[in-house]
Amino acid sequence: MRTLICILGLLLPGSLLPAQSPPPSEELKNRAYIDDDDQRPLADLSFNVDQNSRQNLRIGISAVGPDVEPIGGYRGIHGANRYTAEELALLLNGTHSVQVITKYEAGPTVTGEVIEGRYGTLPQRRLLIDGRIDYLGQTAWEYPLEIVINPDTTSSGLRNTFVYVNGQARLRCRYRIVQGRLQDLEVQSLGHDGFIAAIDRRVPAGAKVLFASTDEIKSVTLPADWADRDIEGKWAWYAKDVLLHPENHVKWPVTLRNAGELELLEMLALYTPDAFKSHGVIEQLYDAEAPQWIRVAAWHSNGPPNFGHGLQQSTRYMTHIAPGLTEDWIDRYREDIDNYETSLQAALEQLQQDKFEPVDSTSYLPPLKPDDVFAYLKLDTDVVDLGERLTAEPGVVYRQQVLRAISGVPISGRRGQPLLNRLRLMTKHKDRVIRQAAFLAHTYTLPNAAGTQSFDDFLETVASKDEHNSVRQAALMAYSYHRHPSVLLTLHDIAADPEHACWEPAVSRLGDLGFDVSIALLESVMDPKLSQNQQKILKDTLSRLTARQKKQKQISAWQMTQRIRAAVFAGATSHPLAATMENWVKQGSGMLNAEEWTTLQRTKWNGYGDIWLPGTAEDFAADFNRMKKSVPRPAAKGKQRLIDQPLEPIQK
């Protein structure tokens, strides 16, 4: 039986409905589902007129597609988003209710349905047990790659099709179908941190559950000496097991709960990526009535979107499932919560307003303290490998303790400069495994780092032939997540040299960040003398780049800004790609619409803080403004139509 993994860690059977694919349309239009916060395309949208019912439109929502932005950090590969696939699973299994409603502007209101589509694994880089990064990895489980929205319309006319999740509109499409052809399509994404965002305490009437049953997750077999191990010995066994068997990630929370290992279960939530939500740790802690569950939920209420939207999951448990207990706990410990003035303060105010009956929380543990969670984040500490020991010796610091602390920084969502400075220092630790982990952690923190610093030491590590290749590759991966204009140039320089120790990460990341000129460069280095793995990585990158370039018809002002910055930087440093980068700007000018062009012209150069520039910031800003103004105004193509009517609630 085909299985998929959902965010709560349940393995679910195939849908009770037969898998269907919409018939080909005479006219296919693709759009993206856009994140409200940072405008990232989180899903690919396709629109096909149903040839069996010429007034019906099948809308595909897919977690894969050339433009889909990946999950955050080095694991994410452009062209697929695993968190989106997990959200599709939640819709299909009935964990979240979904409704499809079409309202004609002159006519009736029609209800439709959601149909499951394709299943499969998704590309995802992963760290192997020998320290190498698998740049061509796949997820351990199959996911629903797409769902199909069937509005079930049969009448002509202008209409709006809404997709509601938990009673709130997440997608709105306005269109008409004339003689079996789609016209006047307008798409409005209404997502905040993904397709499933807000949690409504009221379940909408008529919610359709597509999965009627679940399979029990099989537990991991614990070693015979499990009872003889202390917490470090148990963690060592767990950490090794999930590296060797990634599919066991979702089995461990169930195993630990059944074994009563609540402390270890809490550690998974704090230090293992995706464990809190995707692997179901919060569910297991809550179901076990663990005294830790509420402080773990509070810790993750500050969670960043690129770690699976832990904020939404913590909110669900604290304000939806246990509101009375949450109100008492937050009110009791508000002075001790390090991130109280975030979502927790708003949650408490809402709970007090809703007047829930408080539930005594004295049996639940007080808030976690960052100094305790990150206690081992110290540069001047000698570490020992636990090896085959069952227990830790008092006073000895073990490598796994430091690795946990490093992993916990991005998971926590805490971006204070003192904490980030401590993480930065760990890239200079004497232990190479720790250095590698610290660099990889920066692939999550760099895009949102508070304050911009010089990262030349990352490039020094990349260039150092005295450093281990695993660390050099991790340093390049980290640097590639910086938004400095030199990143693209550096990746192209290294990708042109297959003998370079960092060639594989450079080529892989160009698949995420590259453009049409990247294709020409990569095709020029294709050689039968490349290793088999190099050839596979090269082909994968070329495939992703080609698909993205073929589809790209329009760019945003932000994307053009990045092109201009890179071109100005290349020119100022006399980089061999300078003329190519400037031509890249000229090519992009034809893909700006009038609105984006206006936004571009209003964009001002705001510098890079301490990042070095080839000259003064004033000169760079002047060159940036000159190139920006050289972008011609797009020709008028008629007034752009926008969806601007107010959204109406579901008729209860």
C-alpha positions as CSV (number, residue, x, y, z in Angstrom):
1,M,0.0,0.0,0.0
2,R,1.3,3.4,-0.9
3,T,2.1,5.6,2.1
4,L,2.8,9.2,2.7
5,I,4.1,11.2,5.7
6,C,2.0,14.0,7.1
7,I,3.0,16.7,9.4
8,L,1.7,15.0,12.5
9,G,3.9,12.0,11.7
10,L,1.1,9.6,10.7
11,L,1.6,7.1,7.8
12,L,-1.6,7.2,5.8
13,P,-3.0,4.8,3.2
14,G,-3.8,5.8,-0.4
15,S,-6.9,7.9,-0.8
16,L,-10.3,6.3,-0.9
17,L,-10.8,8.1,-4.1
18,P,-9.1,6.9,-7.3
19,A,-6.1,9.0,-8.4
20,Q,-7.2,11.2,-11.3
21,S,-5.4,13.6,-13.5
22,P,-7.2,16.4,-15.3
23,P,-7.5,16.0,-19.1
24,P,-5.2,18.3,-21.2
25,S,-6.6,21.7,-21.9
26,E,-6.6,23.6,-25.2
27,E,-5.0,26.5,-23.2
28,L,-2.7,26.0,-20.2
29,K,-1.8,28.8,-17.9
30,N,0.6,28.5,-15.0
31,R,0.9,30.7,-12.0
32,A,2.4,30.4,-8.6
33,Y,1.0,30.3,-5.1
34,I,2.8,33.1,-3.3
35,D,3.8,33.4,0.3
36,D,2.3,36.6,1.7
37,D,5.3,37.5,3.8
38,D,8.3,37.3,1.4
39,Q,6.6,36.7,-1.9
40,R,8.2,33.2,-2.4
41,P,6.4,30.9,-4.8
42,L,5.5,28.0,-2.5
43,A,3.5,26.0,-5.1
44,D,2.9,25.7,-8.8
45,L,-0.7,26.4,-10.0
46,S,-2.0,25.1,-13.3
47,F,-5.3,25.7,-15.0
48,N,-6.9,23.3,-17.4
49,V,-10.3,23.5,-19.0
50,D,-12.1,20.2,-18.5
51,Q,-12.7,18.9,-22.0
52,N,-15.5,16.6,-20.7
53,S,-17.3,19.6,-19.2
54,R,-16.3,22.7,-21.2
55,Q,-17.4,25.2,-18.5
56,N,-15.4,23.6,-15.8
57,L,-11.8,24.4,-14.8
58,R,-9.5,22.0,-13.1
59,I,-7.0,23.8,-10.9
60,G,-3.8,22.0,-10.0
61,I,-1.8,22.9,-6.9
62,S,1.6,21.2,-7.0
63,A,4.5,21.1,-4.6
64,V,6.9,20.7,-7.5
65,G,7.5,23.0,-10.5
66,P,10.4,25.0,-12.0
67,D,9.6,28.2,-10.0
68,V,8.7,26.6,-6.6
69,E,11.0,27.8,-3.9
70,P,12.4,25.1,-1.6
71,I,12.4,24.6,2.1
72,G,15.0,26.7,3.8
73,G,18.6,25.8,4.3
74,Y,21.0,23.5,2.5
75,R,18.5,20.7,2.3
76,G,16.1,22.6,0.0
77,I,16.5,22.2,-3.7
78,H,14.8,24.7,-6.0
79,G,11.9,23.2,-7.9
80,A,10.2,21.4,-4.9
81,N,8.9,22.3,-1.5
82,R,8.5,19.5,1.0
83,Y,6.5,21.6,3.5
84,T,3.9,22.3,0.7
85,A,3.7,18.6,0.0
86,E,3.1,18.0,3.8
87,E,0.3,20.6,3.7
88,L,-1.3,18.9,0.8
89,A,-1.2,15.7,2.8
90,L,-3.0,17.4,5.7
91,L,-5.8,18.5,3.3
92,L,-6.1,15.0,1.9
93,N,-6.2,13.2,5.2
94,G,-8.8,15.4,6.7
95,T,-6.6,16.9,9.4
96,H,-7.6,20.3,8.0
97,S,-10.9,20.9,6.4
98,V,-11.1,22.2,2.8
99,Q,-14.0,23.6,0.8
100,V,-14.2,24.6,-2.8
101,I,-16.8,27.3,-3.5
102,T,-17.5,29.0,-6.9
103,K,-19.5,32.2,-6.9
104,Y,-20.8,33.5,-10.3
105,E,-21.0,37.3,-10.5
106,A,-24.4,36.8,-12.1
107,G,-25.7,33.4,-11.0
108,P,-25.6,30.6,-8.5
109,T,-23.0,29.5,-5.9
110,V,-21.5,26.0,-6.6
111,T,-19.5,23.7,-4.4
112,G,-16.7,21.6,-5.7
113,E,-14.2,19.0,-4.5
114,V,-10.5,18.2,-4.0
115,I,-9.1,15.2,-5.8
116,E,-5.7,13.7,-5.0
117,G,-3.1,13.7,-7.8
118,R,0.4,12.3,-8.2
119,Y,2.5,10.9,-5.4
120,G,6.3,10.6,-5.2
121,T,9.5,11.5,-3.5
122,L,11.0,15.0,-3.6
123,P,14.6,16.1,-4.1
124,Q,16.4,17.1,-0.9
125,R,20.1,17.3,0.0
126,R,21.1,15.4,3.1
127,L,24.1,14.8,5.2
128,L,25.5,11.3,5.0
129,I,27.0,9.4,8.0
130,D,30.5,9.8,6.5
131,G,30.1,13.6,6.5
132,R,29.6,14.0,2.8
133,I,26.5,15.9,1.4
134,D,24.3,13.9,-1.0
135,Y,23.5,16.6,-3.5
136,L,21.1,14.3,-5.4
137,G,19.2,13.0,-2.4
138,Q,15.5,12.2,-2.2
139,T,13.0,12.3,0.7
140,A,12.6,9.0,2.5
141,W,8.9,9.0,2.0
142,E,6.4,9.6,-0.8
143,Y,4.2,12.7,-0.6
144,P,1.2,14.0,-2.5
145,L,3.0,16.1,-5.2
146,E,-0.3,17.7,-6.2
147,I,-4.0,18.0,-5.6
148,V,-6.6,18.9,-8.2
149,I,-9.4,21.4,-7.4
150,N,-12.5,20.6,-9.3
151,P,-15.0,23.5,-9.0
152,D,-17.7,21.4,-10.7
153,T,-19.2,24.3,-12.7
154,T,-21.4,23.9,-15.8
155,S,-22.6,27.4,-16.5
156,S,-20.9,30.2,-18.4
157,G,-20.1,33.6,-17.0
158,L,-17.5,35.4,-14.9
159,R,-16.9,33.6,-11.7
160,N,-14.7,33.4,-8.6
161,T,-13.5,30.1,-7.3
162,F,-12.3,30.1,-3.7
163,V,-10.4,27.4,-1.8
164,Y,-11.1,27.7,2.0
165,V,-9.0,25.9,4.5
166,N,-10.4,25.7,8.1
167,G,-12.9,28.3,7.1
168,Q,-10.4,30.9,5.7
169,A,-9.8,31.7,2.1
170,R,-6.4,30.6,0.9
171,L,-6.8,30.9,-2.9
172,R,-9.0,32.9,-5.1
173,C,-9.2,32.6,-8.9
174,R,-11.4,34.8,-11.1
175,Y,-12.0,33.8,-14.7
176,R,-14.5,33.0,-17.4
177,I,-14.5,30.2,-20.0
178,V,-15.6,31.1,-23.5
179,Q,-16.0,28.3,-26.1
180,G,-13.9,25.9,-23.9
181,R,-11.1,28.4,-23.5
182,L,-9.9,30.1,-20.4
183,Q,-10.1,33.9,-20.4
184,D,-9.4,36.8,-18.1
185,L,-7.7,34.7,-15.4
186,E,-6.7,36.5,-12.2
187,V,-5.1,34.6,-9.3
188,Q,-4.9,35.8,-5.7
189,S,-2.8,34.0,-3.2
190,L,-4.1,34.4,0.3
191,G,-1.5,32.4,2.1
192,H,0.5,33.3,5.2
193,D,3.5,31.0,5.7
194,G,2.0,28.4,3.3
195,F,-1.3,27.1,2.1
196,I,-2.4,26.1,5.6
197,A,-1.9,29.0,8.0
198,A,-4.4,30.3,10.4
199,I,-6.2,27.8,12.7
200,D,-9.9,28.4,13.2
201,R,-11.4,26.8,16.3
202,R,-14.6,26.3,14.3
203,V,-14.6,23.5,11.7
204,P,-16.5,24.7,8.7
205,A,-19.7,22.8,7.9
206,G,-19.5,20.3,5.1
207,A,-15.7,19.7,5.4
208,K,-14.9,16.7,3.4
209,V,-12.6,14.0,4.9
210,L,-10.9,12.1,2.1
211,F,-9.0,9.7,4.4
212,A,-11.1,7.5,6.6
213,S,-8.4,5.6,8.5
214,T,-4.7,5.7,9.4
215,D,-2.0,3.1,9.7
216,E,-0.2,2.6,13.0
217,I,3.4,3.7,12.8
218,K,5.8,0.9,13.5
219,S,8.3,1.6,16.3
220,V,12.1,1.5,16.1
221,T,13.6,-1.6,17.8
222,L,15.6,-0.3,20.7
223,P,19.0,-1.9,21.4
224,A,19.2,-4.6,24.1
225,D,21.4,-2.2,26.3
226,W,19.0,0.7,26.0
227,A,18.2,0.7,29.8
228,D,21.9,0.8,30.5
229,R,22.4,4.0,28.5
230,D,22.2,7.5,30.0
231,I,20.6,10.4,28.0
232,E,23.8,10.9,26.0
233,G,24.1,7.2,25.2
234,K,20.5,7.1,24.0
235,W,20.9,10.2,21.9
236,A,24.0,8.8,20.2
237,W,22.1,5.7,19.2
238,Y,19.2,7.8,17.9
239,A,21.4,10.2,15.9
240,K,23.3,7.4,14.2
241,D,20.1,5.5,13.4
242,V,18.4,8.5,11.6
243,L,21.5,9.2,9.6
244,L,21.6,5.6,8.4
245,H,17.8,5.2,8.1
246,P,16.2,8.6,7.4
247,E,12.8,6.9,7.1
248,N,13.0,6.2,10.9
249,H,12.6,9.9,11.7
250,V,8.9,9.5,12.1
251,K,9.2,6.3,14.0
252,W,11.3,7.6,16.8
253,P,8.8,10.0,18.4
254,V,6.3,7.1,18.8
255,T,9.0,4.8,20.1
256,L,10.2,7.3,22.7
257,R,6.7,8.1,23.9
258,N,5.9,4.4,24.3
259,A,9.1,3.9,26.2
260,G,8.4,6.9,28.5
261,E,11.5,8.8,27.2
262,L,9.9,12.2,27.5
263,E,13.2,14.1,28.1
264,L,14.7,12.6,25.0
265,L,11.5,13.4,23.1
266,E,11.9,17.0,24.1
267,M,15.5,17.1,22.9
268,L,14.3,15.9,19.5
269,A,12.0,18.9,19.4
270,L,14.8,21.3,20.3
271,Y,17.6,19.9,18.2
272,T,16.3,17.9,15.2
273,P,15.1,19.7,12.1
274,D,11.4,19.2,11.4
275,A,11.0,16.9,14.5
276,F,8.6,19.3,16.3
277,K,6.0,19.4,13.5
278,S,6.8,17.1,10.6
279,H,7.9,14.1,12.7
280,G,5.1,14.6,15.2
281,V,7.0,15.3,18.5
282,I,4.5,17.9,19.7
283,E,1.7,15.4,19.2
284,Q,3.4,12.7,21.1
285,L,4.4,15.0,24.0
286,Y,0.8,16.3,24.2
287,D,-0.8,12.8,24.0
288,A,1.6,11.6,26.8
289,E,0.6,14.5,29.0
290,A,4.3,15.3,29.3
291,P,5.1,18.1,31.6
292,Q,7.4,19.4,28.9
293,W,4.9,19.8,26.1
294,I,3.7,23.3,26.7
295,R,7.2,24.8,27.2
296,V,8.2,23.1,23.9
297,A,5.2,24.6,22.2
298,A,6.1,28.0,23.6
299,W,9.7,27.7,22.5
300,H,8.5,26.9,18.9
301,S,6.1,29.8,18.9
302,N,9.1,31.8,17.6
303,G,9.8,29.2,14.9
304,P,10.9,30.4,11.5
305,P,8.9,29.4,8.4
306,N,11.9,27.7,6.8
307,F,11.7,25.0,9.6
308,G,8.2,23.9,8.8
309,H,5.9,26.6,10.2
310,G,6.3,25.5,13.8
311,L,4.5,28.7,14.8
312,Q,1.2,27.4,13.4
313,Q,1.6,24.0,15.0
314,S,2.4,25.5,18.4
315,T,-0.5,27.9,18.1
316,R,-2.8,25.0,17.3
317,Y,-1.9,23.1,20.5
318,M,-1.7,26.1,22.8
319,T,-4.8,28.1,21.7
320,H,-7.0,25.5,19.9
321,I,-6.5,22.3,21.8
322,A,-5.6,23.5,25.4
323,P,-6.6,27.2,25.6
324,G,-7.4,27.2,29.4
325,L,-4.1,25.6,30.3
326,T,-2.2,27.8,27.9
327,E,-3.7,31.0,29.4
328,D,-2.8,29.9,32.9
329,W,0.8,28.9,31.9
330,I,1.6,32.0,29.9
331,D,0.2,34.3,32.5
332,R,2.1,32.4,35.3
333,Y,5.5,32.5,33.5
334,R,5.3,35.6,31.3
335,E,8.3,37.2,33.0
336,D,10.4,34.1,32.4
337,I,9.6,33.6,28.7
338,D,12.4,34.9,26.6
339,N,10.2,35.4,23.5
340,Y,7.0,36.5,25.3
341,E,6.6,39.6,23.2
342,T,5.9,37.7,20.1
343,S,3.0,35.4,19.3
344,L,2.6,34.4,22.9
345,Q,1.6,37.9,24.1
346,A,-1.0,38.1,21.3
347,A,-2.2,34.5,22.2
348,L,-2.7,35.4,25.9
349,E,-4.6,38.6,25.0
350,Q,-6.9,36.6,22.7
351,L,-7.4,33.9,25.2
352,Q,-8.3,36.4,27.9
353,Q,-10.7,38.1,25.5
354,D,-12.4,34.7,24.6
355,K,-12.9,34.1,28.4
356,F,-11.8,30.5,28.5
357,E,-11.9,28.8,31.9
358,P,-8.3,28.7,33.2
359,V,-6.8,25.3,33.9
360,D,-4.1,25.0,36.6
361,S,-0.7,24.5,35.0
362,T,1.5,24.0,38.1
363,S,2.3,20.4,37.0
364,Y,3.9,21.6,33.8
365,L,7.5,22.7,33.5
366,P,8.5,26.4,33.4
367,P,9.9,28.0,30.2
368,L,13.1,26.9,28.6
369,K,16.1,29.2,28.9
370,P,18.3,29.9,25.9
371,D,21.4,29.7,28.1
372,D,20.5,26.1,28.9
373,V,19.4,25.1,25.4
374,F,22.7,26.5,23.9
375,A,25.0,25.7,26.9
376,Y,27.5,23.9,24.7
377,L,27.8,26.6,22.1
378,K,31.4,27.5,23.2
379,L,34.4,27.8,21.0
380,D,37.2,27.1,23.6
381,T,35.9,23.7,24.6
382,D,37.7,20.5,23.9
383,V,35.4,17.7,22.8
384,V,35.5,13.9,22.9
385,D,33.7,11.5,20.6
386,L,31.3,9.4,22.7
387,G,32.1,6.4,20.5
388,E,30.6,3.1,21.8
389,R,30.2,4.4,25.3
390,L,26.8,3.8,26.9
391,T,27.2,6.7,29.3
392,A,28.9,10.1,29.5
393,E,31.6,10.9,32.0
394,P,31.1,13.8,34.3
395,G,32.9,17.0,33.3
396,V,33.6,15.8,29.7
397,V,32.1,17.6,26.7
398,Y,31.1,15.4,23.8
399,R,31.0,16.3,20.2
400,Q,27.3,15.4,19.9
401,Q,26.4,17.9,22.7
402,V,28.0,20.7,20.7
403,L,26.4,19.5,17.4
404,R,23.0,19.6,19.1
405,A,23.5,23.2,20.3
406,I,24.5,24.2,16.7
407,S,21.5,22.5,15.2
408,G,19.2,24.1,17.8
409,V,20.1,27.7,16.8
410,P,18.2,27.8,13.4
411,I,15.4,25.6,14.7
412,S,14.7,28.1,17.6
413,G,14.1,31.0,15.3
414,R,16.1,33.2,17.6
415,R,18.2,35.7,15.6
416,G,19.8,37.9,18.2
417,Q,23.2,39.0,17.3
418,P,25.0,37.6,20.4
419,L,23.6,34.1,19.6
420,L,24.5,34.4,15.9
421,N,28.0,35.6,16.9
422,R,28.4,32.5,19.0
423,L,27.4,30.3,16.1
424,R,29.8,32.2,13.8
425,L,32.7,31.4,16.1
426,M,31.9,27.7,16.0
427,T,33.1,27.8,12.3
428,K,36.6,28.1,13.8
429,H,36.3,25.2,16.3
430,K,39.3,22.8,16.3
431,D,36.9,19.9,15.6
432,R,36.2,19.6,11.9
433,V,32.8,17.9,12.3
434,I,31.7,20.9,14.4
435,R,33.1,23.4,11.9
436,Q,31.1,21.7,9.1
437,A,27.9,21.7,11.2
438,A,28.4,25.4,12.1
439,F,28.8,26.4,8.4
440,L,25.7,24.3,7.4
441,A,23.7,26.0,10.2
442,H,24.4,29.3,8.5
443,T,22.5,28.2,5.4
444,Y,19.4,28.7,7.6
445,T,20.4,31.9,9.5
446,L,22.2,33.9,6.8
447,P,19.2,34.9,4.8
448,N,17.6,36.5,7.9
449,A,20.7,37.3,9.9
450,A,20.3,40.4,12.0
451,G,22.9,42.9,10.8
452,T,25.2,42.3,7.8
453,Q,28.7,41.3,8.4
454,S,31.7,40.5,6.3
455,F,31.8,36.8,5.3
456,D,35.3,36.8,3.7
457,D,36.4,34.2,6.2
458,F,33.9,31.8,4.6
459,L,35.6,32.3,1.2
460,E,39.0,31.9,2.9
461,T,37.8,28.5,4.1
462,V,36.6,27.6,0.6
463,A,40.0,28.4,-0.8
464,S,42.1,26.7,1.9
465,K,43.7,23.5,0.7
466,D,44.7,22.8,4.3
467,E,41.0,22.5,5.3
468,H,39.1,19.2,5.0
469,N,36.9,19.1,1.8
470,S,33.7,18.5,3.8
471,V,34.3,21.8,5.7
472,R,35.2,23.7,2.5
473,Q,32.0,22.5,0.8
474,A,29.9,23.4,3.9
475,A,31.5,26.9,3.9
476,L,30.6,27.4,0.2
477,M,27.1,26.2,0.8
478,A,26.8,28.8,3.7
479,Y,28.2,31.6,1.6
480,S,25.8,30.9,-1.2
481,Y,22.9,31.8,1.1
482,H,24.2,35.3,1.5
483,R,22.6,38.0,-0.7
484,H,25.9,39.7,-1.6
485,P,26.2,40.2,-5.4
486,S,29.5,38.3,-5.3
487,V,27.8,35.0,-4.6
488,L,26.7,34.4,-8.2
489,L,30.1,35.3,-9.5
490,T,31.8,33.0,-7.0
491,L,29.6,30.0,-7.9
492,H,30.3,30.5,-11.6
493,D,34.1,30.8,-11.0
494,I,34.1,27.5,-9.1
495,A,31.7,25.7,-11.4
496,A,34.1,26.4,-14.3
497,D,36.7,24.3,-12.6
498,P,35.7,20.6,-12.2
499,E,38.9,20.0,-10.2
500,H,37.9,22.4,-7.5
501,A,37.1,20.7,-4.2
502,C,33.8,22.7,-4.0
503,W,32.7,22.1,-7.6
504,E,29.8,19.8,-6.6
505,P,28.1,22.3,-4.2
506,A,28.8,25.2,-6.6
507,V,27.1,23.4,-9.5
508,S,24.2,22.2,-7.3
509,R,23.6,25.7,-6.0
510,L,23.6,27.2,-9.5
511,G,20.6,24.9,-10.1
512,D,18.9,27.0,-7.4
513,L,20.3,30.5,-8.2
514,G,21.6,30.4,-11.8
515,F,20.2,31.9,-15.0
516,D,20.6,31.4,-18.8
517,V,24.3,32.2,-18.9
518,S,24.8,29.5,-16.2
519,I,23.5,27.0,-18.7
520,A,26.1,27.9,-21.3
521,L,28.9,27.7,-18.7
522,L,27.8,24.3,-17.4
523,E,27.3,22.9,-20.8
524,S,30.9,24.0,-21.6
525,V,32.3,21.9,-18.7
526,M,30.4,18.7,-19.6
527,D,33.1,16.1,-20.2
528,P,33.2,12.3,-20.2
529,K,36.1,12.6,-17.9
530,L,33.9,13.9,-15.1
531,S,33.2,11.3,-12.4
532,Q,29.8,9.6,-12.6
533,N,28.6,11.6,-9.6
534,Q,29.7,14.9,-11.2
535,Q,27.9,14.1,-14.4
536,K,24.7,13.3,-12.5
537,I,24.9,16.6,-10.5
538,L,25.6,18.5,-13.7
539,K,22.7,17.0,-15.6
540,D,20.4,17.6,-12.7
541,T,21.4,21.3,-12.5
542,L,21.0,21.8,-16.2
543,S,17.6,20.1,-16.2
544,R,16.4,22.4,-13.4
545,L,17.9,25.6,-15.0
546,T,16.5,24.8,-18.4
547,A,13.0,24.2,-17.1
548,R,13.0,27.4,-15.1
549,Q,14.4,29.5,-18.0
550,K,11.9,28.0,-20.4
551,K,9.0,29.0,-18.2
552,Q,10.2,32.4,-17.1
553,K,8.2,35.1,-18.9
554,Q,8.2,37.9,-16.3
555,I,10.4,39.0,-13.4
556,S,9.8,41.2,-10.4
557,A,11.4,44.4,-9.4
558,W,13.3,42.6,-6.6
559,Q,14.7,40.1,-9.1
560,M,15.8,42.9,-11.4
561,T,17.4,44.6,-8.4
562,Q,19.5,41.5,-7.8
563,R,20.6,41.4,-11.4
564,I,21.6,45.1,-11.3
565,R,23.6,44.6,-8.1
566,A,25.4,41.6,-9.5
567,A,26.2,43.4,-12.8
568,V,27.5,46.5,-11.0
569,F,29.6,44.5,-8.7
570,A,31.0,42.5,-11.7
571,G,31.9,45.6,-13.6
572,A,33.5,47.3,-10.6
573,T,35.7,44.3,-10.0
574,S,36.5,43.7,-13.7
575,H,35.1,40.2,-13.4
576,P,35.2,38.2,-16.6
577,L,31.4,37.9,-16.5
578,A,30.9,41.7,-16.3
579,A,29.6,42.1,-19.8
580,T,27.5,39.0,-19.5
581,M,25.9,40.2,-16.3
582,E,25.1,43.6,-17.9
583,N,23.5,41.8,-20.8
584,W,21.5,39.8,-18.3
585,V,20.0,43.1,-17.0
586,K,19.1,44.1,-20.5
587,Q,17.4,40.8,-21.2
588,G,15.4,41.2,-18.0
589,S,14.1,44.6,-18.9
590,G,11.8,43.0,-21.4
591,M,10.2,40.9,-18.7
592,L,9.2,43.7,-16.4
593,N,5.6,44.9,-16.4
594,A,4.7,48.6,-15.8
595,E,4.0,48.1,-12.1
596,E,7.2,46.3,-11.4
597,W,9.2,48.8,-13.5
598,T,7.8,51.6,-11.3
599,T,8.7,49.7,-8.2
600,L,12.2,49.2,-9.5
601,Q,12.7,52.9,-10.2
602,R,11.8,53.7,-6.6
603,T,14.3,51.2,-5.3
604,K,17.3,52.8,-3.5
605,W,20.7,51.2,-2.9
606,N,20.9,50.6,0.8
607,G,24.4,49.2,1.1
608,Y,25.6,46.0,2.6
609,G,26.9,47.2,6.0
610,D,30.4,45.8,6.6
611,I,30.5,43.8,3.4
612,W,33.3,45.0,1.3
613,L,32.6,46.9,-1.9
614,P,35.0,47.6,-4.8
615,G,35.3,51.3,-4.0
616,T,33.1,53.6,-1.9
617,A,29.4,52.9,-1.2
618,E,28.6,56.2,-2.9
619,D,30.2,55.1,-6.2
620,F,28.5,51.8,-6.0
621,A,25.1,53.5,-5.4
622,A,25.7,55.9,-8.3
623,D,26.5,53.0,-10.7
624,F,23.5,51.1,-9.4
625,N,21.2,54.1,-10.0
626,R,22.6,54.7,-13.5
627,M,22.0,51.1,-14.6
628,K,18.5,51.1,-12.9
629,K,17.5,54.2,-14.9
630,S,18.8,52.7,-18.1
631,V,16.0,50.0,-17.9
632,P,13.4,51.2,-20.5
633,R,9.8,51.7,-19.5
634,P,7.7,48.8,-20.7
635,A,5.3,49.4,-23.5
636,A,1.7,49.9,-22.4
637,K,-0.3,46.6,-22.6
638,G,-3.6,47.8,-21.3
639,K,-4.8,48.3,-17.8
640,Q,-3.9,45.5,-15.4
641,R,-7.0,44.0,-13.8
642,L,-6.8,43.2,-10.2
643,I,-9.1,41.3,-7.9
644,D,-10.2,43.9,-5.4
645,Q,-13.6,42.9,-4.1
646,P,-13.7,42.2,-0.4
647,L,-13.6,38.5,0.6
648,E,-16.9,37.1,2.0
649,P,-17.0,34.5,4.8
650,I,-18.3,31.0,4.1
651,Q,-22.1,30.8,4.4
652,K,-22.6,28.8,7.5
